[in-house]
């Protein structure tokens, strides 16, 4: 739950920043260029917000995909299955 709150917060902040930059670009160039800049920033915002959330929660991006936890869960599962097979 905490991660979701952090992620949504980062997405909202990124969307506001994207809109402000898009507005500034529109005043300097044209609405078409502004739309392109805004959409690029807006959609990249989701990836950046996800990476920032992982950084806040875990402190690093070393285990971004959770491979260590996945390997540990598989090992525990295999041990449990082997133990149940021995009991039979």
Secondary structure by P-SEA (a helix, b strand, c coil): caaaaaaaaaaaaaaaaaaaaaaaaaaaccaaaaaaaaaaaaaaaaaaaaaaaaaaaccccccccaaaaaaaaaaaaaaaaaaaaaac
